[in-house]
């Protein structure tokens, strides 16, 4: 952290040198100003400031942009206009880092909340200069594992040959899971911001247990998802093991910015209380708890109680399993969730074209808080972008991210 603070001081002294020496053609550059000092103490934490600076590092390396942290805790990014799409993708990640702040709770974007301002260096050099000087004069000290329950990922070609899960089989599987090491079944899939033709930028990762792989290993002749109630009991057992693994810190990479698929009943259990006691307080703000829509409406009172407890402790809530036809029936504000996962399907386009009120449903849910998941091709991203959706998850997104990382 000391190194980070020293970098702040060095950057403060070099802003105008950089503007005068490297931005000689001012019309080619823009400035993004982030009003961090206007936000609450949690949003202005050293951890968040460092996380925001890190978000823009790929842009710095790729497009010779420059990031400065000002003495009043505001952040300044100078960038070439050709990198506008990539910078916009970066802002989606910044929004996710800061979205728990009161000023952003009812705002669809950082710009709408007045948190960010863009300046064109060619025409607004004087304005941004005055802003920088004012910020430098204010030297006030003001001191972000789960599993895949997605049935579409199963290989259904042999499903008719599999037997249905019985209570006796369930008991045996639960006993094995409670003592076995199932780390080989753990998978990760990134949720990324994609805007225009910019490369995907990882916002957080969903960490899950692959149900198909676990089934093929433990009960290859059984379709464990055929009976939804027995499968629900199985997922509750998985919840406990997953929370145990995270709390033991068996995976050194699980220090934040991940989501875990979990049951409402698990959040209200002693297992979750033990898990909550075992992790660092700052880590909670970067953990997303994904709750299935069907689980929520099977006991809405328990959901409300679990949600209030989780949000009070600092966790973010995401409602998963929302199909496009159900979006119009859900009110995100009333449900008081941070994110909503909408499942992509080929029928998506037909529904958009047939329902003239579809954009109203998207606006009600808030585009910035929608994740379009199960993305398998570029067309889904194009349709999502046309709706103003920025967050995506799926095999196609993961391939793009892997290719981008390899190229970088």
C-alpha positions as CSV (number, residue, x, y, z in Angstrom):
1,X,0.0,0.0,0.0
2,X,2.9,2.3,0.7
3,X,4.1,1.9,-2.9
4,X,0.6,2.9,-4.1
5,X,0.6,6.1,-2.0
6,X,4.0,7.1,-3.4
7,X,2.7,6.6,-6.9
8,X,-0.1,9.0,-6.1
9,X,2.4,11.7,-5.1
10,X,4.5,11.2,-8.2
11,X,1.4,11.4,-10.4
12,X,0.2,14.6,-8.9
13,X,3.4,16.4,-9.8
14,X,3.5,15.2,-13.4
15,X,0.0,16.0,-14.7
16,X,0.7,19.3,-16.5
17,X,4.1,18.0,-17.7
18,X,2.3,15.1,-19.3
19,X,-0.3,17.4,-20.9
20,X,2.2,19.7,-22.3
21,X,4.9,17.2,-23.5
22,X,2.8,14.3,-24.7
23,X,-0.6,15.8,-25.6
24,X,0.8,18.3,-28.1
25,X,-2.1,17.5,-30.5
26,X,-4.8,18.2,-27.9
27,X,-7.7,17.6,-30.3
28,X,-6.8,13.9,-30.3
29,X,-7.2,13.5,-26.5
30,X,-9.9,13.5,-23.9
31,X,-9.9,13.6,-20.2
32,X,-12.1,11.5,-17.9
33,X,-12.5,13.0,-14.4
34,X,-13.9,10.7,-11.7
35,X,-15.3,12.6,-8.7
36,X,-14.4,10.1,-6.0
37,X,-14.2,12.6,-3.2
38,X,-18.0,13.1,-3.5
39,X,-18.7,9.5,-2.5
40,X,-18.9,7.8,0.9
41,X,-15.9,6.6,2.9
42,X,-16.3,3.0,1.8
43,X,-16.2,4.0,-1.8
44,X,-13.1,6.1,-1.2
45,X,-11.1,3.3,0.5
46,X,-7.5,2.7,-0.5
47,X,-8.6,-0.7,-1.8
48,X,-11.2,0.8,-4.1
49,X,-8.9,3.5,-5.4
50,X,-6.3,0.9,-6.2
51,X,-8.9,-1.3,-7.8
52,X,-10.1,1.6,-10.0
53,X,-6.5,2.5,-11.1
54,X,-5.9,-1.2,-11.9
55,X,-9.0,-1.2,-14.1
56,X,-7.4,1.3,-16.5
57,X,-3.9,-0.4,-16.6
58,X,-4.6,-2.4,-19.8
59,X,-5.7,0.9,-21.4
60,X,-2.4,2.5,-20.2
61,X,-0.3,-0.3,-21.8
62,X,-2.3,-0.6,-25.0
63,X,-3.2,3.1,-25.8
64,X,-0.5,5.1,-23.9
65,X,-3.2,6.5,-21.6
66,X,-2.2,8.0,-18.3
67,X,-3.9,7.7,-14.9
68,X,-3.5,10.2,-12.1
69,X,-4.8,10.1,-8.5
70,X,-5.3,13.7,-7.2
71,X,-4.7,14.9,-3.6
72,X,-8.5,15.2,-3.0
73,X,-8.8,11.5,-4.0
74,X,-10.4,12.2,-7.4
75,X,-9.0,10.2,-10.4
76,X,-8.0,11.6,-13.8
77,X,-7.5,9.6,-17.0
78,X,-6.0,11.1,-20.1
79,X,-6.7,9.0,-23.2
80,X,-6.7,9.0,-27.0
81,X,-10.1,9.3,-28.5
82,X,-9.5,6.1,-30.5
83,X,-9.7,4.2,-27.2
84,X,-13.2,5.5,-26.3
85,X,-15.0,2.0,-26.6
86,X,-12.4,0.3,-24.4
87,X,-12.6,3.1,-21.8
88,X,-16.4,2.8,-21.8
89,X,-16.0,-0.9,-21.0
90,X,-13.6,0.0,-18.2
91,X,-16.2,2.3,-16.7
92,X,-18.7,-0.6,-16.4
93,X,-16.1,-2.2,-14.1
94,X,-15.7,1.0,-12.1
95,X,-19.5,1.3,-11.8
96,X,-19.5,-2.3,-10.3
97,X,-16.8,-1.3,-7.8
98,X,-18.6,1.8,-6.6
99,X,-22.3,0.8,-7.0
100,X,-22.9,0.2,-3.3
101,X,-22.5,3.9,-2.6
102,X,-25.8,5.8,-1.9
103,X,-25.2,8.2,-4.9
104,X,-25.3,5.2,-7.3
105,X,-28.2,3.2,-5.9
106,X,-30.8,4.9,-8.1
107,X,-28.5,5.8,-11.0
108,X,-28.1,3.8,-14.1
109,X,-24.6,5.0,-14.8
110,X,-21.7,6.9,-13.3
111,X,-22.4,9.8,-15.7
112,X,-26.1,10.0,-14.7
113,X,-25.0,10.1,-11.0
114,X,-22.6,13.0,-11.7
115,X,-19.6,10.8,-10.7
116,X,-17.7,11.2,-14.0
117,X,-17.2,14.1,-16.4
118,X,-15.5,14.0,-19.9
119,X,-13.4,16.9,-21.2
120,X,-12.2,17.4,-24.8
121,X,-8.7,18.6,-24.5
122,X,-9.0,20.4,-27.9
123,X,-11.8,22.6,-26.7
124,X,-11.9,22.4,-22.9
125,X,-8.3,22.5,-21.9
126,X,-8.8,25.6,-19.7
127,X,-11.8,24.0,-17.9
128,X,-9.9,20.8,-17.1
129,X,-6.8,22.8,-16.0
130,X,-8.9,24.7,-13.5
131,X,-10.4,21.5,-12.2
132,X,-7.0,20.0,-11.7
133,X,-5.6,23.0,-9.9
134,X,-8.7,23.1,-7.6
135,X,-8.3,19.4,-6.8
136,X,-4.6,19.8,-6.0
137,X,-5.3,22.7,-3.7
138,X,-7.7,20.6,-1.6
139,X,-5.3,18.6,0.5
140,X,-8.0,17.2,2.7
141,X,-7.4,13.8,4.2
142,X,-10.4,11.7,3.3
143,X,-9.6,8.7,4.1
144,X,-15.5,-4.3,-4.1
145,X,-17.6,-20.6,-4.8
146,X,-20.5,-21.6,-6.4
147,X,-21.7,-24.1,-8.9
148,X,-23.4,-24.2,-12.2
149,X,-27.1,-25.1,-11.9
150,X,-27.7,-24.2,-15.5
151,X,-29.6,-27.2,-17.1
152,X,-28.6,-26.2,-20.6
153,X,-25.0,-27.2,-19.9
154,X,-26.0,-30.9,-19.5
155,X,-25.4,-33.3,-22.3
156,X,-29.0,-34.4,-22.9
157,X,-28.4,-36.8,-25.8
158,X,-28.4,-39.8,-23.4
159,X,-30.8,-38.4,-20.9
160,X,-33.6,-40.8,-21.7
161,X,-31.4,-43.7,-20.7
162,X,-30.7,-42.4,-17.2
163,X,-32.7,-43.2,-14.2
164,X,-34.3,-40.6,-12.0
165,X,-32.6,-39.7,-8.7
166,X,-34.2,-41.4,-5.6
167,X,-34.0,-40.4,-1.9
168,X,-31.7,-43.4,-1.2
169,X,-29.3,-42.3,-4.0
170,X,-29.4,-38.7,-2.8
171,X,-28.4,-39.8,0.7
172,X,-25.4,-41.7,-0.7
173,X,-24.3,-38.8,-2.9
174,X,-24.7,-36.3,0.0
175,X,-22.5,-38.6,2.2
176,X,-19.8,-38.8,-0.4
177,X,-19.9,-35.0,-1.1
178,X,-19.6,-34.2,2.6
179,X,-16.2,-36.0,2.9
180,X,-14.8,-36.1,-0.7
181,X,-12.5,-33.6,-2.4
182,X,-14.4,-32.4,-5.3
183,X,-11.9,-29.6,-6.4
184,X,-11.7,-31.3,-9.8
185,X,-15.3,-30.3,-10.4
186,X,-14.7,-26.6,-9.7
187,X,-15.0,-24.3,-12.8
188,X,-14.8,-20.6,-13.4
189,X,-16.5,-18.3,-15.9
190,X,-15.9,-14.6,-16.2
191,X,-18.6,-11.9,-16.3
192,X,-17.2,-9.3,-18.7
193,X,-18.0,-5.8,-19.9
194,X,-18.2,-5.6,-23.7
195,X,-19.0,-2.3,-25.4
196,X,-18.8,-2.0,-29.2
197,X,-15.7,-3.7,-30.6
198,X,-13.7,-3.3,-27.5
199,X,-12.0,-6.4,-25.9
200,X,-13.9,-8.0,-23.0
201,X,-12.9,-6.7,-19.6
202,X,-13.4,-9.0,-16.6
203,X,-15.6,-7.6,-13.9
204,X,-15.9,-10.6,-11.7
205,X,-15.9,-14.4,-11.9
206,X,-18.6,-17.0,-11.2
207,X,-17.0,-19.9,-9.4
208,X,-19.2,-23.1,-9.6
209,X,-19.3,-26.8,-9.2
210,X,-19.9,-28.5,-12.6
211,X,-23.0,-30.6,-12.0
212,X,-22.5,-32.6,-15.2
213,X,-18.9,-33.6,-14.3
214,X,-19.9,-34.5,-10.7
215,X,-22.9,-36.6,-12.0
216,X,-20.7,-38.4,-14.5
217,X,-18.2,-39.2,-11.8
218,X,-20.6,-40.2,-9.0
219,X,-23.8,-41.4,-10.6
220,X,-23.3,-41.7,-14.4
221,X,-26.5,-43.7,-14.9
222,X,-28.7,-41.2,-13.0
223,X,-30.2,-37.9,-14.1
224,X,-29.8,-36.0,-10.9
225,X,-31.8,-33.0,-12.1
226,X,-34.9,-34.8,-13.1
227,X,-36.5,-34.4,-9.6
228,X,-36.3,-30.7,-8.8
229,X,-36.9,-31.1,-5.1
230,X,-34.2,-33.8,-4.6
231,X,-31.9,-31.7,-6.7
232,X,-32.5,-28.7,-4.5
233,X,-31.6,-30.9,-1.4
234,X,-28.4,-31.8,-3.2
235,X,-27.5,-28.2,-4.0
236,X,-27.9,-27.3,-0.3
237,X,-25.2,-29.9,0.5
238,X,-23.0,-28.4,-2.2
239,X,-23.5,-25.0,-0.7
240,X,-22.1,-26.1,2.7
241,X,-19.0,-27.6,1.0
242,X,-18.4,-24.6,-1.1
243,X,-18.6,-22.2,1.8
244,X,-16.3,-24.4,3.8
245,X,-13.7,-24.3,0.9
246,X,-13.9,-20.6,0.6
247,X,-13.6,-20.0,4.4
248,X,-10.6,-22.2,4.6
249,X,-9.0,-20.2,1.7
250,X,-8.0,-23.4,-0.1
251,X,-8.0,-21.5,-3.3
252,X,-5.6,-18.5,-2.9
253,X,-7.2,-16.7,-5.8
254,X,-10.6,-16.4,-4.0
255,X,-9.9,-13.1,-2.3
256,X,-12.7,-11.2,-3.8
257,X,-14.6,-10.2,-7.0
258,X,-16.3,-13.5,-7.5
259,X,-19.9,-14.8,-7.3
260,X,-21.3,-17.9,-5.7
261,X,-24.6,-19.6,-6.5
262,X,-26.4,-20.3,-3.3
263,X,-29.8,-21.2,-1.8
264,X,-31.9,-18.9,0.2
265,X,-32.1,-21.5,3.0
266,X,-28.2,-21.6,3.1
267,X,-27.9,-17.9,3.8
268,X,-30.2,-18.4,6.8
269,X,-28.2,-21.3,8.1
270,X,-25.5,-21.7,10.7
271,X,-23.1,-22.7,8.0
272,X,-23.4,-19.3,6.4
273,X,-22.9,-17.6,9.7
274,X,-19.7,-19.5,10.2
275,X,-18.6,-18.6,6.7
276,X,-19.4,-14.9,7.3
277,X,-17.4,-14.9,10.5
278,X,-14.4,-16.5,8.8
279,X,-13.8,-13.9,6.0
280,X,-12.3,-10.4,6.0
281,X,-15.0,-7.7,6.3
282,X,-13.7,-5.9,3.2
283,X,-14.0,-9.0,1.2
284,X,-17.8,-9.2,1.6
285,X,-18.3,-6.1,-0.6
286,X,-16.8,-7.9,-3.6
287,X,-18.7,-11.2,-3.2
288,X,-22.0,-11.6,-5.2
289,X,-24.5,-14.1,-4.0
290,X,-26.5,-15.5,-6.9
291,X,-30.0,-16.7,-6.0
292,X,-32.2,-18.7,-8.4
293,X,-35.5,-17.1,-9.3
294,X,-37.4,-20.4,-8.7
295,X,-35.8,-20.6,-5.2
296,X,-36.8,-17.0,-4.4
297,X,-40.5,-17.4,-5.3
298,X,-40.8,-20.7,-3.6
299,X,-40.6,-18.8,-0.2
300,X,-40.6,-15.1,-0.7
301,X,-40.6,-14.3,3.0
302,X,-37.4,-16.3,3.5
303,X,-35.9,-14.5,0.5
304,X,-36.6,-11.1,2.0
305,X,-35.1,-12.1,5.3
306,X,-32.0,-13.6,3.7
307,X,-31.6,-10.6,1.4
308,X,-31.8,-8.1,4.2
309,X,-29.2,-10.0,6.3
310,X,-26.8,-10.5,3.3
311,X,-26.9,-6.9,2.2
312,X,-26.5,-5.6,5.7
313,X,-23.3,-7.6,5.9
314,X,-22.1,-6.1,2.6
315,X,-22.8,-8.8,0.1
316,X,-24.2,-8.0,-3.3
317,X,-27.4,-9.9,-4.5
318,X,-27.9,-11.2,-8.1
319,X,-31.1,-12.9,-9.2
320,X,-30.2,-15.7,-11.6
321,X,-32.4,-17.8,-14.0
322,X,-34.5,-15.0,-15.5
323,X,-35.8,-15.9,-18.9
324,X,-36.6,-13.2,-21.4
325,X,-40.3,-13.8,-21.1
326,X,-40.2,-13.3,-17.3
327,X,-38.3,-10.0,-17.4
328,X,-41.5,-8.0,-17.7
329,X,-43.0,-9.5,-14.5
330,X,-40.0,-8.5,-12.3
331,X,-39.4,-5.2,-10.6
332,X,-35.7,-5.0,-9.7
333,X,-36.3,-2.0,-7.3
334,X,-38.9,-3.9,-5.3
335,X,-36.8,-7.0,-5.2
336,X,-33.9,-4.8,-4.0
337,X,-31.2,-6.7,-5.8
338,X,-27.9,-5.4,-7.2
339,X,-27.8,-7.4,-10.4
340,X,-30.2,-9.5,-12.6
341,X,-29.0,-12.4,-14.9
342,X,-31.1,-12.7,-18.0
343,X,-30.7,-15.9,-20.0
344,X,-30.0,-15.5,-23.7
345,X,-32.0,-17.6,-26.1
346,X,-32.5,-17.5,-29.9
347,X,-36.1,-16.5,-29.2
348,X,-34.8,-13.3,-27.6
349,X,-34.9,-11.4,-30.9
350,X,-38.4,-12.5,-31.7
351,X,-39.7,-11.4,-28.4
352,X,-38.0,-8.0,-28.7
353,X,-39.6,-7.5,-32.2
354,X,-43.0,-8.7,-31.1
355,X,-43.3,-6.8,-27.8
356,X,-43.2,-3.1,-28.3
357,X,-42.9,-2.5,-24.6
358,X,-39.7,-4.6,-24.2
359,X,-37.4,-1.6,-23.9
360,X,-39.6,-0.5,-21.0
361,X,-38.8,-3.7,-19.2
362,X,-35.1,-3.3,-19.8
363,X,-35.3,0.3,-18.5
364,X,-37.2,-0.8,-15.4
365,X,-34.6,-3.4,-14.6
366,X,-31.8,-0.9,-15.4
367,X,-29.3,-1.8,-18.2
368,X,-26.2,-1.3,-16.1
369,X,-27.5,-4.0,-13.6
370,X,-28.4,-6.7,-16.2
371,X,-26.0,-9.5,-17.1
372,X,-26.9,-11.4,-20.3
373,X,-25.7,-14.9,-19.8
374,X,-25.3,-18.2,-21.8
375,X,-23.7,-16.2,-24.6
376,X,-22.5,-18.6,-27.3
377,X,-22.0,-16.3,-30.3
378,X,-21.3,-12.7,-31.4
379,X,-25.0,-12.1,-32.3
380,X,-26.1,-12.2,-28.7
381,X,-23.6,-9.5,-27.7
382,X,-24.7,-7.3,-30.7
383,X,-28.3,-7.6,-29.6
384,X,-27.4,-6.9,-26.0
385,X,-25.4,-3.8,-27.0
386,X,-28.4,-2.6,-29.0
387,X,-30.4,-2.7,-25.8
388,X,-27.7,-0.9,-23.8
389,X,-26.6,-4.0,-21.9
390,X,-22.9,-4.0,-21.0
391,X,-22.3,-7.2,-18.9
392,X,-22.1,-10.6,-20.5
393,X,-21.3,-14.2,-19.5
394,X,-20.9,-17.4,-21.5
395,X,-18.7,-19.6,-23.6
396,X,-18.3,-17.0,-26.4
397,X,-17.3,-14.3,-23.9
398,X,-14.8,-16.7,-22.2
399,X,-13.2,-17.4,-25.6
400,X,-12.9,-13.7,-26.4
401,X,-11.4,-13.1,-23.0
402,X,-8.9,-15.9,-23.4
403,X,-7.9,-14.8,-26.9
404,X,-7.5,-11.2,-25.6
405,X,-5.3,-12.3,-22.7
406,X,-3.2,-14.4,-25.0
407,X,-2.7,-11.6,-27.5
408,X,-1.8,-9.2,-24.7
